[in-house]
Amino acid sequence: MVYFSRSGNTGLAARHVAKRLGAALYPLQVPEYELGLGGLARSAFAANARRTDPATLPEIKPRQLDLKPFDTVWLGSPIWFYSPAPPIWAFVEHNRFDGQHVVLFNTFNSNLGADQIAAFKAKVMARGARSFEHRQVLRGRMTQQLTPEEMLGAIDAEWFGAHHP
Ligand SMILES: Cc1cc2nc3c(=O)[nH]c(=O)nc-3n(C[C@H](O)[C@H](O)[C@H](O)COP(=O)(O)O)c2cc1C
């Protein structure tokens, strides 16, 4: 399970799902998008720039991972401006998924673009994947957001059809 999380929501979801599945966890680091106003401005600018020019991608660490041992690869990211955030696009650009099942999962507040998910799927398939699935957890607009516990409960119910213990 490879994920990028700026403010912790996707990270919380990733750790929860990884624990459920007994999966290895690989966080992607992008120092330029750190918490704080500067990082927020750079995040917004980058998300916008990538939408105009899909080749505009950030430096991510790690850039490549040996994912060959895995049959299924989960890719986690927040939604920025209706699309998965630039770091996860960068990861797809630098890696291959030959013969693998890829699951993209997103946390977001309110709006996500189906065209962006379709474009992400096309890119993953072009990098060798055999199949693609999308999972999402809607957190709700600010002031009426799911609590972390509620978010994990929604993941259990909606992605795994189970009750949160
Ligand atoms: C630059 C930026 C743009 C965002 N754009 C959207 C958006 O278009 N739609 C949406 O529903 N949420 C949007 N969000 C909210 C995040 O998707 C949401 O808070 C997510 O859970 C954050 O995940 P993280 O804590 O793992 O970084 C945006 C957040 C940031 C920082």
The ligand as a Tripos MOL2 file, in Angstrom:
@<TRIPOS>MOLECULE
LIG
   31    33     1     0     0
SMALL
NO_CHARGES

@<TRIPOS>ATOM
      1 C1         -4.9060   21.9520   -2.1830 C.3       1 LIG1
      2 C2         -6.1210   21.1750   -1.7580 C.ar      1 LIG1
      3 C3         -7.1610   20.9870   -2.6550 C.ar      1 LIG1
      4 C4         -8.3060   20.2360   -2.2930 C.ar      1 LIG1
      5 N1         -9.3010   20.0450   -3.2230 N.ar      1 LIG1
      6 C5        -10.3870   19.2930   -2.9090 C.ar      1 LIG1
      7 C6        -11.4050   19.0120   -3.8770 C.ar      1 LIG1
      8 O1        -11.3420   19.4140   -5.0480 O.2       1 LIG1
      9 N2        -12.4700   18.2650   -3.4900 N.ar      1 LIG1
     10 C7        -12.5990   17.7650   -2.2110 C.ar      1 LIG1
     11 O2        -13.6030   17.1110   -1.9430 O.2       1 LIG1
     12 N3        -11.6460   17.9870   -1.2770 N.ar      1 LIG1
     13 C8        -10.5470   18.7340   -1.5920 C.ar      1 LIG1
     14 N4         -9.5720   18.9470   -0.6420 N.ar      1 LIG1
     15 C9         -9.7110   18.3450    0.6980 C.3       1 LIG1
     16 C10        -8.9360   17.0380    0.8430 C.3       1 LIG1
     17 O3         -9.1720   16.1690   -0.2310 O.3       1 LIG1
     18 C11        -9.3030   16.2790    2.1200 C.3       1 LIG1
     19 O4         -9.1990   17.1190    3.2300 O.3       1 LIG1
     20 C12        -8.4480   15.0380    2.3090 C.3       1 LIG1
     21 O5         -9.0640   14.1350    3.2170 O.3       1 LIG1
     22 C13        -7.0470   15.3720    2.8160 C.3       1 LIG1
     23 O6         -6.2810   14.1920    2.9230 O.3       1 LIG1
     24 P1         -4.8990   14.1400    3.7510 P.3       1 LIG1
     25 O7         -5.2180   14.5330    5.1640 O.co2     1 LIG1
     26 O8         -4.4700   12.7280    3.6360 O.co2     1 LIG1
     27 O9         -3.9330   15.1000    3.1260 O.co2     1 LIG1
     28 C14        -8.4140   19.6920   -0.9840 C.ar      1 LIG1
     29 C15        -7.3590   19.8850   -0.0750 C.ar      1 LIG1
     30 C16        -6.2180   20.6050   -0.4490 C.ar      1 LIG1
     31 C17        -5.0860   20.7850    0.5330 C.3       1 LIG1
@<TRIPOS>BOND
     1     1     2 1
     2     2     3 ar
     3     2    30 ar
     4     3     4 ar
     5     4     5 ar
     6     4    28 ar
     7     5     6 ar
     8     6     7 ar
     9     6    13 1
    10     7     8 2
    11     7     9 ar
    12     9    10 ar
    13    10    11 2
    14    10    12 ar
    15    12    13 ar
    16    13    14 ar
    17    14    15 1
    18    14    28 ar
    19    15    16 1
    20    16    17 1
    21    16    18 1
    22    18    19 1
    23    18    20 1
    24    20    21 1
    25    20    22 1
    26    22    23 1
    27    23    24 1
    28    24    25 2
    29    24    26 1
    30    24    27 1
    31    28    29 ar
    32    29    30 ar
    33    30    31 1
@<TRIPOS>SUBSTRUCTURE
     1 LIG1         1 GROUP 0 **** ****
